[in-house]
């Protein structure tokens, strides 16, 4: 088990430290945007309710309704999939930003962005899909690379 954990957590290091830094900056910005801007609104955070002049219940209730409208399995378990989407954006975004369990967070974000692109944004055209596609692309290369040397995974893998 320890060997598997180390394999999952150990990031791929680039030849030069500044390349890892470049990837870390992109990872941090995307993770924080995902958590604060996209994920927080799905949990009904107070500042998102105030921005929309809604009560906290109204803000958090809209997302399962949107998920149910996707049809299929999403209509059977809309609350579960809404919570999974919100969790992967908010909590996964924070894990992603700090490089902790980067590959797991990348996988959750990747799955969520694929659902967002094909189930929610597809009818809006390429321009409407760009935010989700951007998060998808960044999560894809971080799924392979891990956190690099500027993430908590790197520090933990050195201890293992």
C-alpha positions, 0 to 999 in steps of 0.5 A: 500500500505504501509503495502504491501511495508513493507512486501516486504521490511522487510527481514528475520533476522537470529538468529545470526548476523554473519549469516546475515553477511555471506549472505550479503557478498555472496549477495554483491560479486554476485551482484557486479560481475553480475553488473560489469562483466556481465551486463556492457558488455551488455550496451557497457561500454567503458572498455568492448569495449576496451577489445574486440577491438570493438567500443561501437556500436559493443559491444551493438549491439551483445546482441539483435542479440543473444536474437533474436536467442533464437526464439519464443517470444524473436525473436519478441521483441529482443531489449526489452528482451535484455534491460530487461536482461541487466537491471536486470544484471547491475541495478538489480546486484547493487540493489542486492549488496546493499540490496535495493529492494532485493526481486525485484532484486532477482526476476529479476535476477532469471528470467534472469538466467533461460533464460540464462540457458535454452536458451543460456547455455544449449548446453554448458553442466553443466560447461558452465551453472555454472555461471548462476546457481550460480547467480540463487541459490543466487537469490533464497534464497535472494528472500525468505530472503531479504537483512538480517540485512546488507542491505538498505532494513533493514534500510528502513523497520525499518523507515516504 
